[in-house]
């Protein structure tokens, strides 16, 4: 004889399956948008101040416009709050 599944077990399993489906959808969106733009290849790169362009171009940091955050952006020397504000304004977020 097989063991009966309770309503609570069914609900728990259903929640797990729904979470898995949400995860798949999110992962597929990430794959679809996986084309990331290097900052030095960004179409608005030339609009940055010379100081910012020099700091970003000096070494190949591999920063991507779409995913960079403030902490990562400011790792290179000479990139402070002013440069970050300038970048955010051009990026739009």
C-alpha positions in Angstrom: 0.0 0.0 0.0 1.3 3.5 -0.9 1.6 6.3 1.6 -1.0 9.0 1.3 0.3 12.5 0.6 -1.1 15.2 2.8 -2.4 18.5 1.6 0.5 20.3 3.3 3.0 18.1 1.5 1.2 18.8 -1.8 1.2 22.5 -1.2 4.9 22.5 -0.3 5.8 20.5 -3.4 3.6 22.8 -5.6 5.4 25.9 -4.1 8.7 24.3 -4.9 7.8 23.6 -8.5 6.4 27.2 -8.9 9.7 28.6 -7.5 11.7 26.4 -9.9 9.6 27.8 -12.9 10.2 31.4 -11.8 13.9 30.6 -11.5 14.0 29.2 -15.1 12.2 32.3 -16.4 14.7 34.6 -14.7 17.6 32.5 -15.9 16.3 32.6 -19.5 16.0 36.4 -19.3 19.6 36.6 -18.2 20.7 34.4 -21.0 18.7 36.5 -23.5 20.3 39.7 -22.2 23.8 38.3 -21.8 25.2 40.6 -24.4 27.0 43.0 -22.2 28.8 46.1 -23.4 32.3 46.9 -22.2 32.6 50.4 -20.9 35.3 51.2 -23.4 33.1 50.0 -26.3 30.0 51.9 -25.0 28.5 54.4 -27.5 28.5 57.1 -24.9 32.1 56.5 -23.7 33.3 59.5 -25.7 30.9 61.7 -23.7 32.7 60.9 -20.4 35.2 63.4 -19.0 38.8 62.9 -20.1 39.8 62.0 -16.5 37.1 59.2 -16.4 38.0 57.9 -19.8 41.7 57.8 -18.9 41.1 55.9 -15.6 38.8 53.4 -17.3 41.1 52.9 -20.4 44.4 52.7 -18.5 43.8 49.0 -17.7 41.5 46.5 -19.1 39.1 46.1 -16.2 36.4 44.4 -18.2 33.6 46.5 -16.7 30.2 46.2 -18.3 27.9 49.2 -18.6 24.8 47.2 -17.7 26.1 45.5 -14.5 28.6 47.8 -12.9 27.9 49.2 -9.5 29.4 52.1 -7.6 31.9 50.1 -5.6 33.2 48.4 -8.7 33.3 51.5 -10.8 35.4 53.3 -8.2 38.1 50.7 -7.9 40.4 52.3 -10.4 42.4 55.2 -9.1 41.0 58.7 -9.6 37.4 57.6 -10.0 35.5 59.3 -7.3 31.9 60.4 -6.6 31.9 63.0 -9.4 32.9 60.4 -12.0 30.3 58.0 -10.8 27.6 60.7 -10.9 28.7 61.5 -14.5 28.6 57.9 -15.5 25.1 57.3 -13.9 23.7 60.3 -15.7 24.9 59.1 -19.1 23.8 55.5 -18.4 20.4 56.7 -17.2 20.2 54.7 -13.9 
